[in-house]
Amino acid sequence: MTNNNKRVHWLLYPFWLIWRSVVWIIEATGRLIGAILGLVLMIVGVLLTVTVVGAIVGIPLIIFGFMLLIRSLF
């Protein structure tokens, strides 16, 4: 988010509040979906790593899921 020093005209303020609310909801939803997807990828990676052949795909999935989860939280 950038820090804008522009003032919103009082007539446009209700629309600005609605817009900021919509943006906040979309950002929160995106972070939640990213965190859930990261957790699912980590679980699938662990399940694939149990098999020797699946370890080739499972370990990168665990790493990718972990990085996605960390990115979603911070």
Backbone as a printed PyTorch tensor [residue, N CA C, xyz], in Angstrom:
tensor([[[  0.8320,  -1.1650,   0.0000],
         [  0.0000,   0.0000,   0.0000],
         [  0.8870,   1.2420,   0.0000]],

        [[  0.5550,   2.1900,  -0.8040],
         [  1.3230,   3.4140,  -0.8550],
         [  0.6830,   4.4640,   0.0360]],

        [[  1.4820,   5.3620,   0.4810],
         [  1.0010,   6.4330,   1.3490],
         [  0.7470,   7.6610,   0.4870]],

        [[ -0.5030,   7.8580,   0.1190],
         [ -0.8630,   9.0180,  -0.6880],
         [ -1.2490,  10.1700,   0.2300]],

        [[ -0.7180,  11.3360,  -0.0670],
         [ -1.0400,  12.5250,   0.7180],
         [ -2.1810,  13.3170,   0.0930]],

        [[ -2.8510,  12.7440,  -0.8920],
         [ -3.9630,  13.4290,  -1.5360],
         [ -5.1830,  13.3620,  -0.6350]],

        [[ -5.9000,  14.4450,  -0.5770],
         [ -7.1190,  14.4940,   0.2190],
         [ -8.3000,  14.1630,  -0.6630]],

        [[ -9.2520,  13.4630,  -0.0920],
         [-10.4660,  13.0840,  -0.8060],
         [-11.5250,  14.1490,  -0.5390]],

        [[-12.1470,  14.5970,  -1.6080],
         [-13.1980,  15.5980,  -1.4680],
         [-14.3410,  15.0080,  -0.6560]],

        [[-14.9780,  15.8320,   0.1450],
         [-15.9970,  15.3260,   1.0710],
         [-17.1870,  14.6980,   0.3520]],

        [[-17.4880,  15.1290,  -0.8770],
         [-18.5830,  14.5200,  -1.6310],
         [-18.2350,  13.1100,  -2.1090]],

        [[-16.9510,  12.8770,  -2.3390],
         [-16.5120,  11.5770,  -2.8300],
         [-16.0980,  10.6230,  -1.7060]],

        [[-16.0890,  11.1020,  -0.4890],
         [-15.6190,  10.2970,   0.6370],
         [-16.3900,   8.9830,   0.8250]],

        [[-17.7360,   8.9590,   0.7080],
         [-18.4450,   7.6630,   0.8450],
         [-18.0090,   6.6350,  -0.2090]],

        [[-17.8020,   7.1010,  -1.4330],
         [-17.3570,   6.1870,  -2.4770],
         [-15.9390,   5.7030,  -2.2090]],

        [[-15.1040,   6.5740,  -1.7070],
         [-13.7290,   6.1990,  -1.3560],
         [-13.7300,   5.1480,  -0.2420]],

        [[-14.5980,   5.3090,   0.7550],
         [-14.6880,   4.3210,   1.8370],
         [-15.1450,   2.9640,   1.3200]],

        [[-16.1320,   2.9680,   0.4190],
         [-16.6000,   1.7060,  -0.1580],
         [-15.4710,   1.0430,  -0.9570]],

        [[-14.7460,   1.8420,  -1.7310],
         [-13.6500,   1.3050,  -2.5330],
         [-12.5600,   0.7030,  -1.6420]],

        [[-12.1740,   1.4060,  -0.5860],
         [-11.1410,   0.8950,   0.3290],
         [-11.6130,  -0.3820,   1.0290]],

        [[-12.9090,  -0.4760,   1.3520],
         [-13.4560,  -1.6880,   1.9780],
         [-13.3840,  -2.8700,   1.0230]],

        [[-13.7320,  -2.6490,  -0.2350],
         [-13.6780,  -3.7120,  -1.2340],
         [-12.2340,  -4.1800,  -1.4320]],

        [[-11.3050,  -3.2450,  -1.5130],
         [ -9.8900,  -3.5960,  -1.6790],
         [ -9.3960,  -4.3990,  -0.4810]],

        [[ -9.7810,  -4.0000,   0.7150],
         [ -9.3520,  -4.7270,   1.9190],
         [ -9.9020,  -6.1570,   1.9200]],

        [[-11.1620,  -6.3340,   1.5350],
         [-11.7760,  -7.6610,   1.4990],
         [-11.0680,  -8.5480,   0.4740]],

        [[-10.7570,  -8.0120,  -0.6910],
         [-10.0700,  -8.7890,  -1.7240],
         [ -8.6650,  -9.1800,  -1.2670]],

        [[ -7.9400,  -8.2600,  -0.6250],
         [ -6.6130,  -8.5810,  -0.1220],
         [ -6.6660,  -9.6570,   0.9560]],

        [[ -7.6170,  -9.5570,   1.8690],
         [ -7.7350, -10.5490,   2.9400],
         [ -8.1070, -11.9180,   2.3740]],

        [[ -8.9970, -11.9460,   1.3970],
         [ -9.3950, -13.2040,   0.7790],
         [ -8.2200, -13.8370,   0.0390]],

        [[ -7.4600, -13.0320,  -0.6630],
         [ -6.2900, -13.5410,  -1.3800],
         [ -5.2580, -14.1260,  -0.4390]],

        [[ -5.0260, -13.4690,   0.6750],
         [ -4.0750, -13.9940,   1.6590],
         [ -4.5740, -15.3010,   2.2600]],

        [[ -5.8560, -15.3780,   2.5410],
         [ -6.4190, -16.6010,   3.1140],
         [ -6.3260, -17.7650,   2.1320]],

        [[ -6.6600, -17.5190,   0.8810],
         [ -6.5700, -18.5670,  -0.1380],
         [ -5.1210, -18.9950,  -0.3300]],

        [[ -4.1870, -18.0430,  -0.3170],
         [ -2.7690, -18.3760,  -0.4420],
         [ -2.2790, -19.2240,   0.7180]],

        [[ -2.7090, -18.9060,   1.9280],
         [ -2.2950, -19.6810,   3.1000],
         [ -2.8740, -21.0910,   3.0510]],

        [[ -4.1350, -21.2180,   2.6650],
         [ -4.7570, -22.5440,   2.5760],
         [ -4.0910, -23.3660,   1.4680]],

        [[ -3.8270, -22.7480,   0.3310],
         [ -3.1790, -23.4490,  -0.7700],
         [ -1.7700, -23.8870,  -0.3890]],

        [[ -1.0360, -23.0330,   0.3180],
         [  0.2990, -23.4050,   0.7780],
         [  0.2670, -24.5850,   1.7260]],

        [[ -0.6870, -24.5880,   2.6380],
         [ -0.8240, -25.7020,   3.5800],
         [ -1.1840, -27.0010,   2.8550]],

        [[ -2.0800, -26.9210,   1.8860],
         [ -2.4660, -28.1040,   1.1200],
         [ -1.2740, -28.6410,   0.3210]],

        [[ -0.5050, -27.7510,  -0.2910],
         [  0.6690, -28.1950,  -1.0460],
         [  1.7030, -28.8500,  -0.1430]],

        [[  1.8650, -28.3340,   1.0690],
         [  2.7900, -28.9550,   2.0060],
         [  2.3110, -30.3540,   2.3970]],

        [[  1.0390, -30.5200,   2.6400],
         [  0.4970, -31.8310,   3.0120],
         [  0.6500, -32.8170,   1.8630]],

        [[  0.3330, -32.3880,   0.6410],
         [  0.4840, -33.2630,  -0.5260],
         [  1.9570, -33.6200,  -0.7310]],

        [[  2.8430, -32.6480,  -0.5160],
         [  4.2710, -32.9210,  -0.6420],
         [  4.7520, -33.9410,   0.3670]],

        [[  4.2770, -33.8560,   1.5950],
         [  4.6540, -34.8340,   2.6200],
         [  4.1280, -36.2150,   2.2570]],

        [[  2.8850, -36.2720,   1.7720],
         [  2.3280, -37.5670,   1.3760],
         [  3.0850, -38.1770,   0.1990]],

        [[  3.5210, -37.3530,  -0.7400],
         [  4.2930, -37.8600,  -1.8760],
         [  5.7050, -38.2720,  -1.4560]],

        [[  6.2570, -37.6110,  -0.4630],
         [  7.6090, -37.9120,  -0.0260],
         [  7.6820, -39.2620,   0.6760]],

        [[  6.5630, -39.7620,   1.1550],
         [  6.5450, -41.0740,   1.8060],
         [  6.9820, -42.1540,   0.8130]],

        [[  6.5820, -42.0030,  -0.4450],
         [  7.0280, -42.9460,  -1.4600],
         [  8.3670, -42.4720,  -2.0160]],

        [[  9.2070, -43.3940,  -2.3940],
         [ 10.5410, -43.0430,  -2.8900],
         [ 10.4510, -42.3240,  -4.2210]],

        [[  9.5840, -42.7940,  -5.1100],
         [  9.4490, -42.1810,  -6.4300],
         [  8.8230, -40.7940,  -6.3130]],

        [[  7.8680, -40.6360,  -5.4170],
         [  7.1900, -39.3570,  -5.2480],
         [  8.0200, -38.3060,  -4.5570]],

        [[  9.1550, -38.7070,  -3.9620],
         [ 10.0140, -37.7490,  -3.2640],
         [ 10.6090, -36.7200,  -4.2190]],

        [[ 10.7560, -37.0970,  -5.4760],
         [ 11.2980, -36.1640,  -6.4700],
         [ 10.3470, -34.9840,  -6.6520]],

        [[  9.0730, -35.2370,  -6.5870],
         [  8.0690, -34.1780,  -6.7340],
         [  7.6580, -33.6390,  -5.3670]],

        [[  7.6820, -34.4660,  -4.3440],
         [  7.1810, -34.0900,  -3.0230],
         [  8.0090, -33.0260,  -2.3280]],

        [[  9.3170, -33.1340,  -2.4080],
         [ 10.1770, -32.1670,  -1.7110],
         [ 10.0370, -30.7600,  -2.2900]],

        [[ 10.0460, -30.5810,  -3.6250],
         [  9.7750, -29.2310,  -4.1470],
         [  8.3870, -28.7090,  -3.7860]],

        [[  7.3880, -29.6090,  -3.7120],
         [  6.0450, -29.1810,  -3.3090],
         [  6.0420, -28.6840,  -1.8680]],

        [[  6.7690, -29.3610,  -0.9940],
         [  6.8570, -28.9180,   0.3970],
         [  7.5020, -27.5380,   0.4720]],

        [[  8.5840, -27.3580,  -0.2600],
         [  9.2890, -26.0630,  -0.2440],
         [  8.3980, -24.9640,  -0.8030]],

        [[  7.7470, -25.2330,  -1.9370],
         [  6.8720, -24.2340,  -2.5510],
         [  5.6870, -23.9010,  -1.6530]],

        [[  5.0900, -24.9170,  -1.0390],
         [  3.9690, -24.6950,  -0.1280],
         [  4.3730, -23.8800,   1.0860]],

        [[  5.5610, -24.1610,   1.6090],
         [  6.0610, -23.4090,   2.7580],
         [  6.3110, -21.9460,   2.3920]],

        [[  6.9170, -21.7200,   1.2360],
         [  7.1770, -20.3450,   0.8210],
         [  5.8740, -19.5880,   0.5650]],

        [[  4.8810, -20.2560,   0.0050],
         [  3.5760, -19.6220,  -0.2320],
         [  2.8770, -19.3060,   1.0770]],

        [[  2.9820, -20.2060,   2.0410],
         [  2.3700, -19.9790,   3.3440],
         [  3.0370, -18.8020,   4.0550]],

        [[  4.3580, -18.7450,   4.0270],
         [  5.0770, -17.6270,   4.6540],
         [  4.7250, -16.3130,   3.9640]],

        [[  4.6440, -16.3160,   2.6350],
         [  4.3030, -15.0970,   1.9040],
         [  2.8860, -14.6310,   2.2400]],

        [[  1.9860, -15.5580,   2.4520],
         [  0.6060, -15.1930,   2.7590],
         [  0.4740, -14.6200,   4.1740]],

        [[  1.3080, -15.1050,   5.0810],
         [  1.2170, -14.6230,   6.4650],
         [  1.8950, -13.2700,   6.6530]],

        [[  2.9470, -13.0170,   5.9110],
         [  3.6860, -11.7530,   6.0860],
         [  3.6060, -10.9820,   4.8370]]])
